[in-house]
Structures are given as structure tokens and as C-alpha cells.
Amino acid sequence: MTPSKNRGFATGPWKTAGLVFLLGAAVFAAPLRAQAGPTITIRMFDGRTAEPLTPSNLLVRIDHQDEIRNESLHIGDDGVGQITVPASATFFSVQGTFDNSMEIYFNCDAGMQKNAATLHWYSIAEILSTGVIAPNECYKGKYERNPRVNAKPGEFDFFVRKASVTSQFLK
């Protein structure tokens, strides 16, 4: 028997099938990369003290959809979130969670509304151009404190309270 000269990968039909597979994967992956849009920095603060909070998770919604879009979300040890939103996205809403994501904070931008669980939507274009600090309506404005640092382009800051505390001032 003579030794085989084929010392590399498969030849013949298997090699062709492998190349077709790799080419197909590249074709399907290209539109996914092209759809990736800008990155938004998310910071969450206590509605009463304005101290930064570290959430268990952030629930990000895009364009008035109920679906949570956390595929590209990363939360650092300091609680600051970074999310890449789709290039076609125009509006953004976010909530924070605690107790290992079992409980959702109430956002203080809905503090004075009858239904404090109402989601508020923010323009992604505005967040990217100037940055946005959501209103802090917790405690009917009596203890409102804003972070001393203004939001920078690409940053979204919002205020929250735990449900047990929030429900006291909504009565």
C-alpha cells in the first residue's frame, strides 16, 4: 500500500460542501452585523438619594414592543449598562430589577401617574445627540435630587424606587 498523499482536510465533495457552508454562514452573518446600531450607556439611580444603584438586570424594550431586547446588554460591576440597539430603532424604554431579577423597580418618571408601572419611551436620537436624564417624580418632588453630572451624548440616566417604598407615596 502506498501512503495517502491527503494529509489535510477532506477532499472532493466534502471539501466543496464545507466551503459552501462557510460561504453561506458568512452571507447570513453579514446582515446581522450590518443591523447593529449605536451603543447606549445606562445608569440607574435611587429616586430619593440619587445614589447610583447596581441592578440585577436591565429590561430594555425597543420601539414600543413588549419584547425585552437584552441580547447585546452588558452590565459592569459598577451597575452601568451598555447596550447596542438595532440601527433602525427609534425609541427606547428601560427598567431595572433586583433580588436576582425577581422584582422590578418602579421608574420615577411615572411616579405621579395613576399607574406607576407605565413605561415611558425615550428618543434614541436624543439620547445619542445630547444624553437624557429621565424625570424624577418620586416623593412628589419633595426629595428630588439629580446627579450632579449632566448626561453626555449616548447616556441615559433614570431614577427608581423599590415597590414597597413607591407604593407609599402613590396612595
N, C-alpha and C positions, 0 to 999 in steps of 0.2 A: 504494500500500500504506500502510496505517496502521501506525504504530509499535505494537509489542506493549506492553500495559499490565503484563504479567507481568515484573517486574524482580527478583523474589526467587527463592525455591526453587521446585521443581516443584509443580504443582498437580494436582488431580484424583486419579486412582488412585495416582500415585507419592507424593503427599503423604500419603495415607492409609496406604500401605504403610510409609513411613518412620516415621510416628507409631506404628504397630503394632509395628514392630521396636524402637523406643526403649522403648516400654512393656514389651515382652517382656524386653528386656535388663535393665530395672530390676527386674522381678519375679524374674528368675533371680539377679540380683546381691544382692538383699536377704537371702536366706537365707545366702549366703556371708559377708556381713558379720555377720550375727547369730550365726554359729557361732564367730567369732573369740573367743578367751578371753584369759586373763591373759598377761602378759609375764614371762618368767623371765630373769634375768641369770646368765650362766655364766662362771666364772673357772677357769682351769686353772693348776696349779702343779706344779713339779718335785717328785717324791716324795722326793728326798734333801735338796735345798736349800730347798725351799718358795718358791723364786723364781717369780714369775709367768712363764708361757710364752705365746707367741703361736702358736696353731695355724694350719696351712694351712687347715683346715676343722674343723668340729664335726659329728659324725654323731649326730643326735638321733633317738631312737626313742620312740614313744608307745604305752602300754598293751600291752606285751609283744608288739608286732608287729615283724617283721624290717624292714619298710619304713622307710627313712630319711625323716624329715619336716623338711626344711630350707627349705621354701617361704618362711617368714617370718623366717629367720635372718639376722642382720646381725652381722658381726664387725668391731669397731673396730680402729684401728691399734695400740691397746694390748693387743689379744688378747681383750678382753672381748666375749662374745657376748650378744646379745639375741634371744630367740625368743618369738613369740606362739604359744601352744599352743591347740589346739581347746578350746572351752568344756567339752566332755564328757570331756576327757582326765583320767585319774586317776593314771597312773604315767608315769615319765619315765626314760630312760637316755641317757647321752651318752658319746662317745669323741672324742678329738682325733686329728688327722692331722698329718703333717709330710712334708717332701720333696715339696711341691706335691701333697699329698693322696694320694701313692702308698703311704705307710706309715702304720700306725695305732699310736699309743701304747698300751701296756698300762696299764689303770687300776689304781691301787694299792689300790682297795677289794677287789680279787680277788687280791692279792699272795700270800697264804698258801694259796690253793686249788690243787688239783692242776692244774686248767685255768685258767690266768691270763687267758684270753680270755673268761671267763664275764661276762655282762652283769649288773649289779646294777640293780634298779629302785627308784626313789625316789618317795615320795608327793608329788604335785603340791600337794595341800592343805597338807602340812607345809612344803614349800618356800615356799609363799606366806604361810603364817602366821608361821613363825619363821626361815626360811632353813635351809639344810642344808650342812654340810661333810662330805663323804664320808670314810670312814676311810682312813687312810694306813698300809697294811700293807707297804709296800716295805721291803726290807732287814730283814725280820723285826723291825721296830720299833726297831732299833739306832740309826738316824739320823733317826727320825721327827721332823719339825718341822711344826708347824701355823702357818698365817698368824696373826699377832698380832691381826688384826682378826676379830671374830666375824661370821658371816654375818648379813645383815639380811633381813627378810621379802622374799621374791621372789628371793633369791640362792641359787645352787648353786655350791659350790666343790668341785673334785676334784683329785686328785693322780695323776700319770702318770710313767712311765719309758719310755725307748726300748726296743725289743725286745731289742737286743743286751745292754743292761745288765740288764734284767729277767730274762732267761733265766739269768744268772749266779747270782742269789740264789734262783731257784726250784729249782735242782738239789739 
